[in-house]
Amino acid sequence: MTIMRPASFAFFFITLFLIAPLYAQSEQATVCFYYKRQNPVNPDAGYTFFIVNNKQASGQFVLRYAPKSKFPYIDLGRPISGVNDVEVAQMLSNRIASFFSDYDRRKLSTPLQFRDLIDIITDGSRVLKQVNLATYGVKDRVLAFDADAADANYMLLKEPNALEAGALYNLVVGSWKTNTAQLDYRERVLKSSVARDLLTSQTIQKAFEIELPSEPQKQELTAEIRALINNTEERATYALIVAALAVLAAGFLGLIIFSELRKRVEQFNKFESRLKHLDIKINRPFYQQASEKDSSSEASSSRTTEYLLARLSALEQKLGVQSGNALMLHNDVAKQIQSLAQQHWHTLQQSTVFSEQPELLGRLQIYFSELFAALPDLDNGLPLKTFIQKHIVPHIDRIDSLFQTEPDAALNTPEVVTNYFKDLMQLLDIKEIDIKQKVSKFDIEKHEKAGVILKTPLDSGTIIKVVRRGFIYNGTVRKAQVVKAE
């Protein structure tokens, strides 16, 4: 029977005292911090960190200290100036505190508190140690792996049953699975880029007894090889010069061609403009009756109004209807549309909205006349659904566009016109898609994206403005065009 000596007995209990906390409470969640210093001489230079828990790994990130306040922050590759303490603490919480199963948010909410936490984790020089973070309300088993200490104590990584080897194994696996390394430990570490980012190549070489690729031996060059190299370099130089000249020549030729094409385009534009001018002159008799009144003295807006009224007169002549007379219709729906539109037209003529905008009223009269001209289609058997799609919806869109400053501007149709739309849609049982700007969410079934606006305080997908109305009729949807927040 072997009798344990007192020194061996004491050593056994000391070892048991140091290692037992690492094995205690195996049912606890485990969080392991892996770190190495950016500058071993100056800790203020920051750390490279990896974090692993039972579910996931953080991936590599760099933690640095602000020059003046010495507060830690996550290096995102851009200056930290202009970022307040709340944003810094939020980034630290997302990167570090989120790996704990639970913690006291009152004690981990400021950069100063995170600095104290990092000091506790990085304190000491042991390769692997257990850290007590109960002060912060953390109940997990927290370990800290010092890569700089591992470089100096690589022997601890050779033994798969060692806790240090188990910690390295869990890092390359990507989550904490076991306290000791498995059979594929060596293969996983040698293939892992994460291990190479954490440990030096010399440490991996010594721990796993591999040979690094050596530099090829330099051989003396013979005179013939040197001459061949010089000749090749000379030819390559000539080839580069020729290629450069060719590029310059191609660029100069391209500039000449571009200049010539631009001249041709300008000539073509002038020719097209002249052609349009001649075309207007040729077709002028069609509008002559309405456009020749005081043409030499009236302002531009009056001429535009007369031009629109001339188009209206031409449409009435094509339909064989005298101005102001109603069409003789037989279809009941057509009669109802005609009566409703005539009532609202008289209301619109007397509205103050158009009192100072005769040009706008002239265009509106054109759109009403086009609607009246389309009504005989219902007498001729055109289905009501087709009539709505072909005439009613475009009629509403055209009138809406009169009050938009640009195609993608928000709808700004006056209330007197909107009342006409409501009565017309009620008559035809058309439902308008209800949208509350800056409240309603984008729905792919009812809305069509006309544009997006970035950097807005609204939630992503919130509709900012309506560019075109949406309608539902008899199960058919004409989507509304909207601009939403991204």
Phi and psi in degrees as a GROMACS rama.xvg file:
@    title "Ramachandran Plot"
@    xaxis  label "Phi"
@    yaxis  label "Psi"
@TYPE xy
-86.5908  129.426  THR-2
-98.9921  125.092  ILE-3
-74.8554  128.653  MET-4
-71.4517  156.457  ARG-5
-58.8418  -40.2921  PRO-6
-64.1872  -42.6011  ALA-7
-65.9929  -39.3178  SER-8
-61.5283  -44.0715  PHE-9
-65.4178  -42.5599  ALA-10
-60.8015  -38.561  PHE-11
-61.7758  -45.1508  PHE-12
-71.488  -34.5077  PHE-13
-64.0411  -44.5386  ILE-14
-62.1154  -43.4899  THR-15
-62.0869  -37.1381  LEU-16
-66.1512  -36.1682  PHE-17
-77.9327  -35.3471  LEU-18
-91.8804  -27.5059  ILE-19
-54.9997  -40.3717  ALA-20
-60.1493  -26.6042  PRO-21
-72.5713  -24.9219  LEU-22
-99.2655  -16.4274  TYR-23
-67.2999  150.465  ALA-24
51.7681  59.1061  GLN-25
-63.4937  -19.6759  SER-26
-77.3551  -10.6439  GLU-27
-67.3761  152.117  GLN-28
-69.8751  144.791  ALA-29
-114.814  133.513  THR-30
-125.398  124.58  VAL-31
-120.555  127.673  CYS-32
-99.395  123.943  PHE-33
-109.18  129.556  TYR-34
-147.537  153.061  TYR-35
-142.872  148.954  LYS-36
-78.1164  140.139  ARG-37
-65.2062  -37.0005  GLN-38
-139.424  106.41  ASN-39
-56.7811  -26.0104  PRO-40
-80.5603  -31.1234  VAL-41
-124.891  97.9667  ASN-42
-61.4386  -25.2289  PRO-43
-67.3122  -11.4194  ASP-44
-70.3219  -16.5799  ALA-45
106.299  -175.248  GLY-46
-136.49  153.623  TYR-47
-97.9528  127.045  THR-48
-120.105  147.153  PHE-49
-131.041  143.235  PHE-50
-130.295  136.622  ILE-51
-131.814  134.942  VAL-52
-126.969  -168.745  ASN-53
-69.1043  -10.7869  ASN-54
-115.123  -31.0683  LYS-55
-157.577  172.649  GLN-56
-124.275  149.938  ALA-57
-80.9505  -24.8063  SER-58
81.3671  165.664  GLY-59
-73.402  136.006  GLN-60
-146.036  156.326  PHE-61
-108.823  130.093  VAL-62
-110.969  125.127  LEU-63
-121.898  173.237  ARG-64
-116.62  136.258  TYR-65
-64.3907  139.555  ALA-66
-58.1747  -42.5531  PRO-67
-90.8402  -53.101  LYS-68
-79.4742  -17.859  SER-69
62.6255  19.2237  LYS-70
-80.1376  143.691  PHE-71
-76.2509  151.296  PRO-72
-152.156  155.55  TYR-73
-81.6216  125.301  ILE-74
-77.3304  110.691  ASP-75
-102.876  11.0856  LEU-76
84.2413  12.4449  GLY-77
-140.241  159.64  ARG-78
-58.9114  144.225  PRO-79
-87.3953  -10.3657  ILE-80
-63.0598  139.334  SER-81
93.426  -9.63379  GLY-82
-95.1481  127.237  VAL-83
-82.5924  171.447  ASN-84
-62.8429  -34.3712  ASP-85
-63.4819  -43.3422  VAL-86
-66.7081  -39.6213  GLU-87
-62.4124  -46.5708  VAL-88
-63.1011  -35.8411  ALA-89
-65.468  -42.1381  GLN-90
-63.7941  -41.505  MET-91
-64.7678  -39.0724  LEU-92
-63.9025  -42.5639  SER-93
-64.8442  -36.055  ASN-94
-86.4967  -32.6689  ARG-95
-114.857  -61.631  ILE-96
-64.7668  -25.5871  ALA-97
-66.2195  -14.1104  SER-98
-84.4526  -12.1911  PHE-99
-80.4238  144.292  PHE-100
-67.6033  -28.3463  SER-101
-164.252  153.216  ASP-102
-160.567  164.327  TYR-103
-83.9707  107.212  ASP-104
-67.4464  -19.6159  ARG-105
-71.8349  -27.5903  ARG-106
-96.3453  -3.08745  LYS-107
-135.838  69.9192  LEU-108
-135.763  -1.99706  SER-109
-130.143  156.208  THR-110
-57.7818  -35.3344  PRO-111
-62.9652  -43.3485  LEU-112
-64.9172  -38.1468  GLN-113
-68.5403  -32.3939  PHE-114
-64.0957  -41.9704  ARG-115
-64.0189  -39.0509  ASP-116
-61.8525  -44.7586  LEU-117
-66.212  -37.0299  ILE-118
-61.5504  -39.0885  ASP-119
-65.9225  -42.7405  ILE-120
-66.1002  -40.5892  ILE-121
-93.652  3.78995  THR-122
-75.2884  139.764  ASP-123
99.832  178.295  GLY-124
-133.745  17.106  SER-125
-80.2028  150.225  ARG-126
-64.2657  -46.8409  VAL-127
-135.692  129.338  LEU-128
-143.15  156.965  LYS-129
-95.483  137.41  GLN-130
-115.219  132.942  VAL-131
-94.2047  109.752  ASN-132
-113.213  28.9381  LEU-133
-61.7348  -27.0745  ALA-134
-56.7255  -30.4769  THR-135
-96.6245  11.4431  TYR-136
76.4959  17.4309  GLY-137
-89.4629  121.342  VAL-138
-100.9  -4.16246  LYS-139
-72.8404  161.11  ASP-140
-80.3522  118.039  ARG-141
-110.714  125.549  VAL-142
-116.869  155.331  LEU-143
-132.125  126.275  ALA-144
-111.765  115.387  PHE-145
-94.0478  107.58  ASP-146
-67.4258  -33.5891  ALA-147
-64.7817  -40.4526  ASP-148
-68.4429  -33.2278  ALA-149
-66.0539  -34.1109  ALA-150
-62.2991  -31.523  ASP-151
-89.7186  -13.8697  ALA-152
-130.407  53.5603  ASN-153
-63.8875  -20.7481  TYR-154
-61.4052  -28.1552  MET-155
-66.7408  -20.9598  LEU-156
-87.9734  -10.317  LEU-157
-78.0035  -33.8019  LYS-158
-86.4236  113.473  GLU-159
-59.9472  -26.5302  PRO-160
-81.5622  -8.4802  ASN-161
-72.061  147.752  ALA-162
-63.8667  -33.6343  LEU-163
-64.3703  -41.5418  GLU-164
-65.5578  -38.2165  ALA-165
-61.865  -40.4235  GLY-166
-63.8928  -42.9813  ALA-167
-64.951  -37.2918  LEU-168
-62.4597  -45.8713  TYR-169
-63.765  -32.2954  ASN-170
-63.0783  -47.4867  LEU-171
-74.2402  -23.3612  VAL-172
-71.9707  -37.4408  VAL-173
109.004  -0.0873827  GLY-174
-165.988  160.12  SER-175
-81.9694  110.938  TRP-176
-109.962  -36.4546  LYS-177
-151.812  159.005  THR-178
-84.8577  -15.9969  ASN-179
-125.899  157.669  THR-180
-72.775  152.485  ALA-181
-99.0338  -176.29  GLN-182
-63.5725  -28.068  LEU-183
-92.0805  19.2105  ASP-184
-56.2411  -54.1981  TYR-185
-62.4545  -44.2504  ARG-186
-63.8264  -42.637  GLU-187
-65.3857  -43.2589  ARG-188
-65.4272  -43.1168  VAL-189
-66.5047  -27.7297  LEU-190
-90.0187  -11.2271  LYS-191
-85.0486  128.232  SER-192
-74.4117  -26.7967  SER-193
-64.2703  -42.4816  VAL-194
-62.4641  -38.7181  ALA-195
-68.9786  -29.7191  ARG-196
-74.151  -29.1445  ASP-197
-86.9029  -46.058  LEU-198
-106.113  156.291  LEU-199
-75.3022  157.638  THR-200
-64.1041  -32.3708  SER-201
-66.1709  -39.0633  GLN-202
-64.0291  -44.4248  THR-203
-63.678  -39.8442  ILE-204
-61.7853  -46.0433  GLN-205
-71.7445  -39.7325  LYS-206
-68.1985  -33.2976  ALA-207
-115.689  8.49724  PHE-208
52.8013  57.1014  GLU-209
-116.471  157.973  ILE-210
-99.3412  127.485  GLU-211
-75.6734  148.217  LEU-212
-60.5706  125.715  PRO-213
-86.312  157.024  SER-214
-72.8439  138.669  GLU-215
-64.0446  143.559  PRO-216
-68.532  135.957  GLN-217
-77.7288  134.328  LYS-218
-110.874  147.523  GLN-219
-68.3804  135.08  GLU-220
-90.0034  132.549  LEU-221
-76.6174  166.089  THR-222
-62.7244  -36.9545  ALA-223
-65.6537  -41.8413  GLU-224
-65.979  -40.7411  ILE-225
-61.8299  -42.1634  ARG-226
-63.6069  -39.8486  ALA-227
-64.2001  -41.3314  LEU-228
-63.7638  -44.9066  ILE-229
-61.9071  -40.9292  ASN-230
-64.5578  -40.8491  ASN-231
-64.6107  -42.7421  THR-232
-63.6924  -38.0667  GLU-233
-65.5878  -43.4903  GLU-234
-64.1259  -39.4979  ARG-235
-63.5563  -36.9657  ALA-236
-63.6923  -46.2632  THR-237
-60.1633  -40.459  TYR-238
-64.4011  -40.2775  ALA-239
-63.7578  -40.483  LEU-240
-64.1843  -44.3003  ILE-241
-62.8933  -41.9895  VAL-242
-63.642  -40.1275  ALA-243
-64.0413  -43.1396  ALA-244
-62.5234  -39.1507  LEU-245
-63.7057  -40.7049  ALA-246
-63.5978  -43.4153  VAL-247
-62.2409  -42.9071  LEU-248
-64.189  -41.7403  ALA-249
-64.4212  -40.2075  ALA-250
-63.9233  -41.9107  GLY-251
-64.5768  -42.733  PHE-252
-63.79  -41.2239  LEU-253
-62.8639  -37.3644  GLY-254
-63.9196  -41.7258  LEU-255
-63.371  -44.4465  ILE-256
-63.6118  -42.4235  ILE-257
-62.9656  -42.0751  PHE-258
-63.1046  -40.3688  SER-259
-67.51  -42.072  GLU-260
-62.9412  -38.6096  LEU-261
-64.2514  -39.6882  ARG-262
-62.0621  -41.5973  LYS-263
-63.7002  -40.8933  ARG-264
-63.031  -41.8308  VAL-265
-63.0612  -41.9089  GLU-266
-62.6885  -41.5289  GLN-267
-63.6179  -42.4845  PHE-268
-61.7328  -41.2331  ASN-269
-64.0137  -41.7631  LYS-270
-63.9333  -42.3283  PHE-271
-64.7799  -41.0597  GLU-272
-62.4385  -42.5322  SER-273
-63.4536  -39.1854  ARG-274
-64.0229  -41.9906  LEU-275
-63.828  -39.4918  LYS-276
-62.2316  -43.4157  HIS-277
-66.0419  -37.2927  LEU-278
-63.4009  -39.4751  ASP-279
-63.1811  -41.161  ILE-280
-65.3486  -39.4643  LYS-281
-64.9309  -40.5714  ILE-282
-88.2855  4.46547  ASN-283
-60.338  -36.7673  ARG-284
-56.6864  -26.4686  PRO-285
-63.5078  -30.6683  PHE-286
-110.627  5.52219  TYR-287
-61.9328  -35.7328  GLN-288
-60.2744  -37.0483  GLN-289
-98.3454  -21.3369  ALA-290
-94.6063  -10.3735  SER-291
-89.856  -2.59702  GLU-292
-72.0486  116.58  LYS-293
49.4862  41.1207  ASP-294
-67.0489  -25.0022  SER-295
-83.2617  -15.1533  SER-296
-122.013  -14.1729  SER-297
-80.9305  155.623  GLU-298
-76.3029  170.106  ALA-299
-62.1743  -39.2884  SER-300
-65.3466  -38.0768  SER-301
-66.1225  -38.7785  SER-302
-63.833  -40.3052  ARG-303
-63.8604  -41.4422  THR-304
-62.1131  -43.6132  THR-305
-64.3307  -36.7849  GLU-306
-62.5463  -42.8062  TYR-307
-67.4102  -40.5652  LEU-308
-64.5034  -33.3593  LEU-309
-63.7229  -41.5194  ALA-310
-61.9723  -41.4718  ARG-311
-59.8194  -44.2616  LEU-312
-62.4635  -40.536  SER-313
-63.4683  -41.9613  ALA-314
-62.0445  -42.302  LEU-315
-63.6836  -37.7115  GLU-316
-66.9979  -37.9057  GLN-317
-65.7059  -32.2704  LYS-318
-84.2746  -7.94718  LEU-319
72.2842  31.4352  GLY-320
-118.924  136.917  VAL-321
-79.9125  151.225  GLN-322
-59.3088  129.668  SER-323
90.8553  -11.1785  GLY-324
-93.3264  140.156  ASN-325
-81.0512  149.829  ALA-326
-71.7132  147.735  LEU-327
-85.644  107.64  MET-328
-112.635  155.593  LEU-329
-116.617  -27.8812  HIS-330
-72.9441  130.853  ASN-331
-62.3988  -42.6352  ASP-332
-65.0373  -39.7514  VAL-333
-62.3415  -41.5527  ALA-334
-62.9007  -41.4502  LYS-335
-65.3369  -40.9992  GLN-336
-63.3303  -43.8331  ILE-337
-61.4556  -44.5364  GLN-338
-65.9672  -44.3501  SER-339
-62.9223  -45.2011  LEU-340
-64.4656  -39.9716  ALA-341
-64.0421  -41.1406  GLN-342
-61.3494  -46.9894  GLN-343
-70.996  -29.7865  HIS-344
-63.7082  -43.0103  TRP-345
-63.6573  -36.6016  HIS-346
-65.9316  -42.3442  THR-347
-66.0468  -36.2133  LEU-348
-60.8122  -32.8729  GLN-349
-94.0494  -0.100723  GLN-350
-73.8034  144.457  SER-351
-68.6921  -16.2726  THR-352
-60.704  -35.8559  VAL-353
-106.137  1.90281  PHE-354
-61.9517  -35.0614  SER-355
-105.801  11.9916  GLU-356
-132.064  68.3655  GLN-357
-61.8245  -30.4138  PRO-358
-63.2555  -42.2624  GLU-359
-65.7179  -40.1489  LEU-360
-65.4019  -36.3724  LEU-361
-63.2003  -41.5657  GLY-362
-66.607  -40.3784  ARG-363
-60.7177  -38.2183  LEU-364
-63.7026  -37.143  GLN-365
-60.0312  -45.6903  ILE-366
-66.8545  -36.6884  TYR-367
-67.0785  -40.3023  PHE-368
-65.5022  -37.203  SER-369
-63.5457  -37.9429  GLU-370
-65.6881  -44.2051  LEU-371
-60.5627  -38.2068  PHE-372
-67.5559  -23.9103  ALA-373
-86.8163  -15.2607  ALA-374
-60.2631  -35.2674  LEU-375
-59.8415  -17.6195  PRO-376
-60.1562  -33.6512  ASP-377
-68.077  -35.8932  LEU-378
-63.1396  -30.9482  ASP-379
-87.0798  9.09755  ASN-380
97.242  7.58196  GLY-381
-67.1385  126.929  LEU-382
-58.8474  146.523  PRO-383
-61.7174  -40.1881  LEU-384
-61.1212  -42.3569  LYS-385
-65.8418  -39.2249  THR-386
-62.415  -41.6118  PHE-387
-63.2452  -45.0741  ILE-388
-66.6277  -35.992  GLN-389
-86.8401  -30.0573  LYS-390
-125.149  -46.1214  HIS-391
-68.3079  -50.8059  ILE-392
-62.1336  -47.0229  VAL-393
-61.8592  -33.7788  PRO-394
-59.9274  -46.0209  HIS-395
-66.1355  -42.6674  ILE-396
-61.1641  -42.602  ASP-397
-64.4328  -41.7703  ARG-398
-67.7145  -40.337  ILE-399
-58.161  -40.5526  ASP-400
-65.6056  -21.0905  SER-401
-62.5923  -26.2904  LEU-402
-107.912  11.9833  PHE-403
-100.338  128.744  GLN-404
-69.1238  -26.2987  THR-405
-153.316  163.742  GLU-406
-57.6652  -34.0836  PRO-407
-101.905  19.2565  ASP-408
-79.3953  157.235  ALA-409
-67.8397  149.707  ALA-410
-61.4474  134.694  LEU-411
-137.368  39.3125  ASN-412
-71.8634  132.517  THR-413
-61.4862  157.61  PRO-414
-64.2962  -35.8449  GLU-415
-64.7163  -32.9708  VAL-416
-77.7362  -38.9105  VAL-417
-61.8346  -35.1068  THR-418
-63.1316  -37.5699  ASN-419
-62.1588  -44.5746  TYR-420
-60.2626  -43.0789  PHE-421
-62.3104  -44.3441  LYS-422
-65.5105  -39.482  ASP-423
-65.7926  -42.9272  LEU-424
-69.0549  -36.3728  MET-425
-65.0079  -38.8647  GLN-426
-61.428  -40.1227  LEU-427
-98.0157  6.8478  LEU-428
59.1325  43.3591  ASP-429
-99.8217  131.726  ILE-430
-102.734  126.257  LYS-431
-84.5521  136.91  GLU-432
-68.4198  119.086  ILE-433
-78.2019  125.145  ASP-434
-133.769  126.197  ILE-435
-103.548  112.277  LYS-436
-61.3502  138.466  GLN-437
66.2024  12.566  LYS-438
-129.014  -51.8153  VAL-439
-66.1423  149.261  SER-440
-98.3375  151.547  LYS-441
-67.4476  130.285  PHE-442
-124.716  116.127  ASP-443
-61.5298  -23.0425  ILE-444
-76.7391  -24.473  GLU-445
-120.627  -15.5095  LYS-446
-123.898  150.336  HIS-447
-125.413  127.946  GLU-448
-75.1676  119.958  LYS-449
-98.6326  -13.834  ALA-450
171.439  170.47  GLY-451
-132.035  156.845  VAL-452
-125.245  123.387  ILE-453
-91.9839  167.277  LEU-454
52.5313  59.0152  LYS-455
-123.655  145.273  THR-456
-68.6983  -10.685  PRO-457
-75.1306  155.926  LEU-458
-66.0497  150.513  ASP-459
-61.7118  134.156  SER-460
93.9702  -5.07507  GLY-461
-74.6671  133.408  THR-462
-77.4323  122.975  ILE-463
-90.3874  -42.3393  ILE-464
-153.089  156.833  LYS-465
-104.146  125.621  VAL-466
-97.0438  -32.6681  VAL-467
-147.088  137.881  ARG-468
-65.9818  155.765  ARG-469
-117.14  147.144  GLY-470
-133.354  154.063  PHE-471
-128.306  125.136  ILE-472
-140.307  119.159  TYR-473
52.658  42.4451  ASN-474
86.1565  -8.37205  GLY-475
-97.2658  133.917  THR-476
-111.636  127.345  VAL-477
-104.358  109.17  ARG-478
-64.0386  146.269  LYS-479
-81.3006  139.736  ALA-480
-90.7975  126.864  GLN-481
-135.949  161.49  VAL-482
-111.852  126.789  VAL-483
-119.727  165.869  LYS-484
-85.0476  144.182  ALA-485
